[in-house]
Structures are given as structure tokens and as C-alpha cells.
Amino acid sequence: MKSAVIVFPASNCDRDAKTVLAATGLNPAMVWHRDSELPKVDLVVLPGGFSYGDYLRSGAMAAHSPIMQEVKKHAQRGGLVLGICNGFQVLTEAGLLPGVLMRNAKLKFVCREVYLRVENNATPFTRNYKSGQVINVPIAHHDGNYFADMATLKSLQDNSQIVFSYCDASGDINDAANPNGSQMNIAGICNNAKNVLGMMPHPERHAEALLGGVDGKMLFESLAA
């Protein structure tokens, strides 16, 4: 299996993503955002960071980078796309996922570990997890407050597109476990075809025991399975 990591100006997790992908046997290539062609890959990763410095709106400028036209075509063909943190923001701005990521409810940057509940393990990204499993993954964002209208939220629920939810250690979904004000404690969603996943938490930062956890490693192992 082959993968590509898209590098935007001010990406800061692209090398982390490459390291985990390589360690999992996903053979990553680094692709500059101004390139107009993707190599032949199975998976495209949009990494975390602050593309274009978040000067306009998080992910808004990156969504119009030349390579994103190829990423869209890749997704339309059924290719896998994973957007992490800023990558999630880019996916919503590019129209590959519904909703938007707004400023955190308390208007502060949040950087800490959180608990997530796996809501859907029937995706290529989550098949190594158990449904309802509670995992521990770091977050680091200022604009992670997921918002969508009620019709979109209902559609996400009805089509099992909510993949991860913020929860407490016991798996309960509540306001205290919500770090950014996201509607319905949403931490990650996929498209209806289940081949595009966007999530605010950073699984690549918990993919080695030396870094404090390995719960994120199973996501990459799911892709390699």
C-alpha cells in the first residue's frame, strides 16, 4: 500500500505523519501543495499545522491549493483520504466533508490529551478498533469547534458518519468531556462513502509508547490491514 502526505506552507505535522506511515508499511511520499499531480497512491494524508498561518480562515486557502483538485479526484475514485486537525479543516473548506470548524468555545488554544469514543469501526480507518472503545489521543487546536446545521447533523447520525466523539474515561458523552464546544461532542467524521475521514485529534502523536501512548497507532494499522 502506498500513501502521500500533502505539505502546505506552515504544515507542522507532516514529518510526524510520514514517520508513522513509514513505520506501518504505508510507504509515504511527500507532495508539495503546488504540485498538480498525485503519485499513484491508495491513501492521501492532509496533516496538522497552520496552513497559510490561518490568516484567512483555517484551511480556507489550503483548500484552493493546486494539489487539492487531485485530492478531490482521488476521493471521488474511492481513494482513501485522512485529514488530521488542520487537514480536517481543509477537508471541510474543500467540500469533501460537511460542516465547519470554528473557534473553540472558550476562544483559547487547547493542547492536551483527550478521550475519544469510537462510534463507527466499520471504516477503513477504524476496523482495528472495537465499537464503543475509549481511546486516548492528544489535541492541539484553536479552531476545533465542529458546527453543522441540524439537517447535516441528523444525516451524519443516520449514515453512521460520526466516527469519533469526545468522551470521559468511562466513555460517557457529556459537556465536561468536550474540549472545544463541538456539536454533539464530534471529534471526527467521515463522508457517506466512508473513504474520507477528518478528525481534530492527532493519532500520529500517540503511535509510539515513547510518546506517551499507542492508541492512535491502530488507526494506521487499520489502513495497512
JONOR-V863624 format. One record per backbone hydrogen bond with DSSP energy under -0.5 kcal/mol. NH is the residue of the N-H (numbers start at 1). CO is the residue of the C=O. If there is no record, write none. Layout:
[[NH & CO] [NH & CO]]
This chain:
[[3 & 26] [3 & 27] [4 & 43] [5 & 29] [6 & 4] [6 & 45] [7 & 31] [8 & 6] [11 & 8] [12 & 48] [13 & 48] [17 & 13] [18 & 14] [19 & 15] [20 & 16] [21 & 17] [22 & 18] [23 & 19] [24 & 20] [25 & 22] [26 & 21] [29 & 3] [31 & 5] [33 & 7] [35 & 32] [41 & 39] [42 & 2] [43 & 2] [44 & 80] [45 & 4] [46 & 82] [47 & 6] [47 & 45] [50 & 10] [52 & 9] [53 & 50] [54 & 51] [55 & 52] [60 & 57] [61 & 57] [63 & 59] [64 & 61] [65 & 62] [67 & 33] [68 & 65] [69 & 66] [70 & 66] [70 & 67] [71 & 67] [72 & 68] [73 & 69] [74 & 70] [75 & 71] [76 & 72] [77 & 73] [78 & 75] [79 & 74] [80 & 42] [81 & 195] [82 & 44] [83 & 197] [84 & 46] [84 & 82] [85 & 83] [85 & 199] [87 & 84] [88 & 85] [89 & 85] [90 & 86] [91 & 87] [92 & 88] [93 & 89] [94 & 90] [95 & 92] [96 & 91] [97 & 91] [100 & 147] [102 & 100] [102 & 145] [104 & 142] [105 & 180] [107 & 104] [110 & 141] [112 & 139] [114 & 137] [115 & 167] [116 & 135] [117 & 165] [118 & 116] [118 & 133] [119 & 117] [119 & 163] [120 & 163] [124 & 194] [126 & 123] [127 & 123] [129 & 126] [132 & 118] [133 & 130] [135 & 116] [135 & 133] [137 & 114] [137 & 135] [138 & 202] [139 & 112] [141 & 110] [145 & 102] [146 & 144] [147 & 100] [153 & 149] [154 & 150] [155 & 151] [156 & 152] [157 & 153] [158 & 154] [159 & 155] [160 & 157] [161 & 156] [162 & 156] [163 & 161] [163 & 188] [164 & 188] [165 & 117] [166 & 185] [167 & 115] [168 & 172] [171 & 168] [174 & 172] [177 & 174] [178 & 175] [179 & 177] [183 & 146] [185 & 182] [186 & 183] [187 & 164] [188 & 164] [189 & 198] [190 & 161] [191 & 196] [194 & 191] [197 & 81] [198 & 189] [199 & 83] [200 & 187] [202 & 138] [203 & 201] [205 & 202] [206 & 203] [207 & 204] [208 & 213] [211 & 208] [212 & 209] [213 & 208] [216 & 206] [217 & 206] [217 & 214] [218 & 214] [218 & 215] [219 & 216] [220 & 216] [221 & 217] [222 & 218] [223 & 219] [224 & 220] [225 & 221]]
